[in-house]
Amino acid sequence: MKKVIPLLLCAALLVGCGAPSSNEANKEANVESTSAVEEKTDEPTPEPTPEPTSVPQATEGDVGKYYVSIGEAEAGKTYDDKPCVIVSYTWTNNGDEAANFMFAISDKCFQDGIECESAIVTGEDIGTNSMKDIKPGATLEVKKAYVADPGKAFDIEISELISFSKEIPVAKSFEALN
């Protein structure tokens, strides 16, 4: 019985301190609705300005604790004979621990404004270096393949894999490869 009384008191306090009474809620709603009334004017509302869609052309630079350079691109074929583009990167680990490209860097390929899927290419050593750890100060060349039409322009964007910034520190636009 001694344990029940404190529990009942706590429950009563929580209920009493909870939501505002209906009169208080109505008063708050009236204040908000009257403050939301705007003056009408004959001037049209300006259209919102869209974010720029141009890709920055810093083809190399710092990407968090790493330094990445976007190299050349070449046309290729995927394991299931789809056209693809193969892009070379050189990256340096400037961090304090060993890291690999795949888990440190976000690499994206866009064609016609749509992100392209990663491609699997057989017969070539594409993508395997992206999984190799490199120690601080080491540099490694990595090649990645993307399902994209080599006969059309495409953009590459590089950023940190885990980042809260919308900044794309390294990017490069490629013309059609064929």
HUTA-V207702 format. One record per residue. RES is the residue in one letter. PHI is phi in whole degrees, -180 to 180 (none if undefined). D_LAST is the distance of its C-alpha to the last C-alpha in Angstrom with 1 decimal. Layout:
((RES:PHI:D_LAST) (RES:PHI:D_LAST))
This chain:
((M:none:85.3) (K:-64:84.7) (K:-79:81.0) (V:-72:80.7) (I:-62:82.2) (P:-62:79.6) (L:-65:76.8) (L:-65:78.3) (L:-64:78.6) (C:-63:75.0) (A:-63:73.9) (A:-65:76.1) (L:-65:74.7) (L:-64:71.1) (V:-68:71.9) (G:-70:73.8) (C:-95:71.1) (G:-71:68.2) (A:-68:66.9) (P:-67:68.7) (S:-63:71.3) (S:-64:70.4) (N:-66:72.2) (E:-65:70.2) (A:-65:66.9) (N:-66:67.9) (K:-62:68.7) (E:-64:65.4) (A:-65:63.5) (N:-67:65.5) (V:-64:64.8) (E:-66:61.0) (S:-71:61.0) (T:-74:63.0) (S:-78:60.8) (A:-84:57.7) (V:-71:59.0) (E:-113:57.1) (E:-75:58.2) (K:-89:56.6) (T:-128:55.3) (D:-86:54.0) (E:-79:50.9) (P:-71:47.6) (T:-75:46.2) (P:-66:43.1) (E:-71:39.8) (P:-66:38.6) (T:-83:35.9) (P:-71:32.7) (E:-67:31.3) (P:-62:28.5) (T:-106:25.0) (S:-72:23.2) (V:-91:21.9) (P:-62:23.8) (Q:-108:21.9) (A:-83:24.2) (T:-79:21.6) (E:-155:24.5) (G:161:28.1) (D:-74:31.0) (V:-127:30.4) (G:64:34.0) (K:-87:35.4) (Y:-127:32.1) (Y:-120:29.7) (V:-126:25.9) (S:-124:23.1) (I:-88:19.4) (G:-95:17.4) (E:-89:13.8) (A:-127:11.1) (E:-141:9.1) (A:-81:7.6) (G:-155:10.8) (K:-131:13.3) (T:-80:16.6) (Y:-59:19.9) (D:-104:20.1) (D:68:16.7) (K:-89:15.0) (P:-68:11.4) (C:-149:11.7) (V:-117:10.8) (I:-118:13.1) (V:-115:14.7) (S:-97:17.4) (Y:-128:20.7) (T:-120:23.8) (W:-134:27.0) (T:-122:30.6) (N:-87:33.6) (N:-102:36.1) (G:-83:38.2) (D:-98:41.5) (E:-132:40.6) (A:-62:38.0) (A:-150:35.0) (N:-127:31.6) (F:-56:28.3) (M:-61:28.3) (F:-104:31.7) (A:-116:31.6) (I:-120:28.2) (S:-102:26.5) (D:-114:22.7) (K:-131:21.0) (C:-117:17.4) (F:-122:17.4) (Q:-134:15.0) (D:57:16.7) (G:79:19.8) (I:-116:20.2) (E:-66:20.4) (C:-93:18.2) (E:-75:20.1) (S:-69:20.1) (A:-115:18.6) (I:-106:20.4) (V:-117:18.6) (T:-98:20.8) (G:80:21.1) (E:-130:19.9) (D:-89:22.1) (I:-106:20.3) (G:90:22.7) (T:-69:25.8) (N:-68:26.3) (S:-68:26.3) (M:-99:29.6) (K:-82:31.3) (D:-71:34.0) (I:-126:34.2) (K:-79:37.4) (P:-54:38.0) (G:92:36.6) (A:-83:34.1) (T:-125:30.4) (L:-145:27.7) (E:-90:23.9) (V:-127:22.5) (K:-118:19.2) (K:-127:18.6) (A:-114:16.2) (Y:-134:15.8) (V:-72:15.2) (A:-155:12.4) (D:-81:9.5) (P:-64:6.3) (G:-82:5.1) (K:-127:8.2) (A:-65:10.1) (F:-150:12.5) (D:-121:15.7) (I:-115:17.6) (E:-126:21.4) (I:-122:23.9) (S:-148:27.7) (E:-69:30.7) (L:-63:31.0) (I:-117:34.4) (S:-153:34.9) (F:-98:36.7) (S:-91:34.9) (K:-90:32.2) (E:-68:30.8) (I:-108:27.2) (P:-71:27.9) (V:-135:24.4) (A:-156:21.1) (K:-153:17.7) (S:-101:15.1) (F:-115:11.4) (E:-79:9.1) (A:-54:5.8) (L:-89:3.8) (N:-88:0.0))
